Amino acid sequence: MTVNVTGGKLSEAEINAYVKRATEKNAGKKLSAIDINVDGDYVDLKYTFEPVPFNRIRRVTGYLVGTLDRWNDAKQAEEKDRVKHGV
């Protein structure tokens, strides 16, 4: 993780407190960088998180599915032979 401090100096304890706050307020996201801009008594924080993987979900024959790997061969062949609209 990258920590950038501009406009002033912060102690290691202050930086760790900002990192802890970011991870607690954004549970489930992985923090990749934090930019801390010190302006007198004020501090601006900018968090950068690692991208969240996106899984495509489709509605096939009334079922919501993410992947077709659990379908049997016949159902996979049926899906393959379908006419796809708007792809």
N, C-alpha and C positions, 0 to 999 in steps of 0.2 A: 504494500500500500504506500502511496506517495502522499506526503504532507508538505504543503507549501505555505509558508508564513510570509506575508508582505506587510509593510507599513509599520513594523514594530517588532518587538521580541516577546515571546511567551516562554514560560517555563515548561519543562517536560511534563509536569503534572497537569498544567492547563491544557496542553495539547492532548494528553491522554484522556482528559475529561471530555473534550469536544468529540474525540473519536468514540468514546464510550456512549455519549449522548446520541450520536448519529446511528450507531449500530442498534441501540435500544429502541429508538423511535422508528426505525426502518427494519424491523425484524424480518428475516427471510431474504433480505437483499445483502449482497456482498459488496462492501465498500472498497473501491479501488483507489480513490484519491479524495483528499479533502484540501480545499484552498481556504486559508484563513487570512482575512484582510483586517489588520488592526488599525483603527482610526480613533486615536485618543482612548476614551472610555468605552467605545463601541467596537464590536467585532462582527464582521460579516463572514458567514460560512457558506461555502458552496461544496456540496457533496457530489461525487461522481461514483455511480454504482456500475458493477459489471452487468452486461446485458442479460436479461432473463430469457432462457430458451423458449421459443414459441412452438407450440404443437398445434397443428391444424386439426380442427374437429369438423367432421362432416356428418350430415344427416343422410343415412342410407337406409332405405326401406323402413323408415320410422324409428331407427336407432341412431343415437349419437355415438360416433366412433372416432377415436383418435388415430389408431393404426389398424390395419387389416391383418396383422400377423397372427391373430388368434382365430381367424376364420378358417373354416375347412376349405379344401380345394374347390369344391363346387361353388361356394359363396364367393370366393376370390375370383373365379372365372366369370361369374355373373357380374360382378362389379367391373371387371376388366372389359366386358363386352358392352357395357352401357354407353349410351350417347351422352357425352358430357357437355353441358350448357354453361356458358359464361366463364370458361376457364382461361 
